[in-house]
Each structure stands twice: as C-alpha cells, then as structure tokens.
Amino acid sequence: MMRTFRVAERKGATLAHDPATGLTHRAGRDLPTGRLALDAREVGQWPVVHPAACGGSTPVSVCWSPVVRCNLHCPHCLDDKNVSELGTAERRRIAGLIGESDILGVDISGGEPLLLGDLADLAGELTSAGCVVSVTTNGWHLRRRAAELADHVDAVKVSLDGPTGLVHDAWRGKDSYNRAVDGIKEAVDRGLTVQIQSVLMASNRTLAQDLVRLAQRLGANGVTFLQMLPIGEAVRLGGQEMLSDSEARAIVEDLEVPDDLSVRVRTRDGAGGFTVIRADGQVWRNDRPAERIETLHALRTPADLALTGPDGSA
Ligand code: SF4
C-alpha cells in the first residue's frame, strides 16, 4: 500500500519518517528527499532508528498539543489541564516555526484536536512546509471531520482502550466507542490512513488480540500499543495498571498479526526523549525513560526546537 512518508538526509543516512506509526526508518535504497509516496510494506522492513540516534539539530518529530480542552474526561489522561491555550494567530505562528525547522513529522494532539476549527489550516501549513502530519484523536468528532482531514493530514491515530464498548466506555464514557468506531469507518472510507492507539494496561492486556482483530475488520493500517506513562492523571493509576516494558513486549510478541496490519508496542524506554510543544507555546522534552519533564522553554524561533536546553546544554 502506498502512503506518504517524509524522507530526509541526516547524519549521512537517508531516513523515512512514518506519520502513522511515528517510527523513523533507515532507508534501504536511494531516495529523493521530501514528502514521498512509498510502499508501506517496504518501509516497514527497513530498520527503525531511535529518535535519539537520528542526528540533526532538531528532533526528528514532535508532538504538538495546540489544545488542552477535551470533550472526554479519561482517568488515564496524560495532559496537564492547567496549561493555557494560545489563540488562532499564535497557533499559526507556531505551525510556521515548526515548518521552518528541519522536523520531519508532527503529531497534532491535545486535548482533543478535532475541537479546533483551524485544524486543517494548521495541518496544511505543516504539510506545505514538507512535514508529514498525523492527528491523534479520541474519535468522537472524526466522522464529521474525516472528509476535511483527508485533504490535509497523512494519518489519523484513534485511541481505543479495548475492542468493545463495554471496555472502552468504562474508561472514556458512554457512546465513546461507537463514536470512535464510526469515525474510523468514515476515515477509512475517505482514504485516510488510520492507526489505532491503545494504552496497554493490566486490566485490558487479555483483550489485545481482539483489538488487533477489530483493527483489521475496520480497515485500519495498524495498532500501536502504548505503555502507560507516569505523567498527568495517569500518575494515580500507575501502581494498579502499569505493566513493565518486558511484560508489554511479551504480550505484543504473542499476538497473531495479519499480514496487512502493523502492530507494535511503544515501551516507556522507547518513549523517552520525545519533544512536546504545549498549548501555551512552551516546548518540553522528557527524559529517558519517560518519567519527568526535563526542559521547558518558550518557542519563539525555530532554534528553540533544537536538541539542547535553552542554556545550550545538551
Ligand atoms: S486521554 Fe485523550 S480523550 Fe481522554 S481526556 Fe485526555 S485528551 Fe481527552
């Protein structure tokens, strides 16, 4: 299946960043740089490069959370709801700054990004600058906005906490499952690449196989199982729900995965070192493993995205 990737040269290597999985691969052949349609199966066979080993002065990808508001209230939410939100003009400014940097991929997250009226404009600004763009959503508004997103983003990541309404709605609230599933169907019908994201927990670990089957039935591109991070609301749940990275890896390795689906786990160790642009325009980078905020500074120029602290420290 052909999908759009961002290809770039870094540290003498040709890299291909996948907006659906968030992974960066070392290309197995010569490629021109820029946004490129590539066979996802071929790219999936190329070795994955950890973000910290990609080289370059800026992170290979960032998570941008331009909105804190959300229509749901999940107990495992990672977000700090006390962060203030910038307005439309400031959001546009930040999209421009990211576009001026050599960041390859941007995941627009939240809060719930589908609450933003200017989401497609922001994504369009980033793709025009050469980035690949994904949107992470709870799926509630996806059915309504899928057609608009299909013209502006390269992948949609939809959060599902289980393969049934009973399990998912217990975390996210009544009707959340049906709304998300309807949204996924609409997005797939519109030609969008859909990646299902699921926080792997002690209480849903036995349902991982059913979630993979659901993803295949819905026509999703793949499933990313996320290890819970001890950040935000999730801190309170950590002790009872958190799995070790080795437990999570074993669960995912035991799954039967259809040929047309990519399934992986993002361990806590693998989540380390990621960069987030918050809704208030502050940049933070977590440490490795992902347990605390390491740096926090305002994003005023593309140089503020560099892989060093504001004081120049690495
Ligand atoms: S986890 Fe996602 S859907 Fe749930 S409250 Fe947080 S931002 Fe909203």
Residues whose N, C-alpha, C, O or C-beta is under 5 A from the ligand:
A	BS01	SF4	C70 L72 H73 C74 C77 G110 G111 E112 N138
